[in-house]
Amino acid sequence: MKFIDQVEVEVEAGKGGDGIVAFRREKYVPAGGPSGGNGGRGGSILFKATTKLQTLLDFKYARRFKADDGGRGGPNNCTGAAGKDLILEIPCGTMIYDSETEEVIADLINPDDTFLIVKGGKGGLGNQHFLSNSNRAPEYALPGLEGEIKQLRLELKLLAEVGIIGLPNAGKSTLISSLSSAKPKIADYPFTTLIPNLGVVRKPTGDGTVFADIPGLIEGASDGIGLGHDFLRHIERTRVLVHLVDVNSNDPIHDYQVIQAELSAYGRGLCDRPQIIGLNKIDSMDEESQQYILKEFQGISNDPIFLISGVAGTGCNALLQAVWNQLDLMKEDAVKEISFLESLHS
């Protein structure tokens, strides 16, 4: 399945049906009066979030969507049929922008979240609506109104509490496959991973937490170089970042600083997100070398630092426990903030 996380589409609601001019023709009723019915309303278009989709691929080639028009009014005061509403399913975490103004129209995060994006036009009034004491036989009706049209940009931001970041070949895909049941394709060369991988990691309590392996981050990613610019947006919803560094690199500290600089350049608060550093692939180093690089990183960062091996599983439990502790702490802070705000309003 091809991963598509940005598309532009046009949505058009249905036109309202026209009202009609009609008069009753009944036996023994010499002056039947007007009986033209109103037109039916046009169909509207709604977006609905679903867990069944993980990509916007369905919108890649079908870029224009139109709801049904309302039916024309009928004689004997019959209202035309309403146009059928069109419900477009999108992945949870999709943001809807107005393409012209870049305004955020909606952000559908939870399953079954629904948003009316364009409203169908009202049906036109039939001539029976215009009957009055001064006009006993109106011979005019109104046409239906046009439905709304909008140019939209859909942008998917993955819903994951924990994001795994690092330069290509840092071992992100290996780690997520080790921690969860995710089965990403892994090879021994950079840029193997071309799409974000999601995996559910179970806590000791049995609850599941979604981890995302964010690929393609290199120097200049925030400026659109490489694949990183396409995937930096997926970090925005994460609460904790696990920063993997390949200890076999020529300069692990430089690698770490490159990613930190890209997070800062991208903005949106990413550089302030809680981070846990994983010095990966330590199975290839002796004990003395491991302690040396650990002290090097402790000298440049106050974040929790762990020596791990995604392949061998060494240190992964300790790293996970640090993740759980950070998430629990953030949850406690959120509860305290809500309680404080409630006390202000009480």
Summary of the structure (lengths in Angstrom):
residues: 346
radius of gyration: 29.4
end to end distance: 51.3
largest distance: 109.7
contacts: 1176
relative contact order: 0.12
helix: 26%
strand: 24%
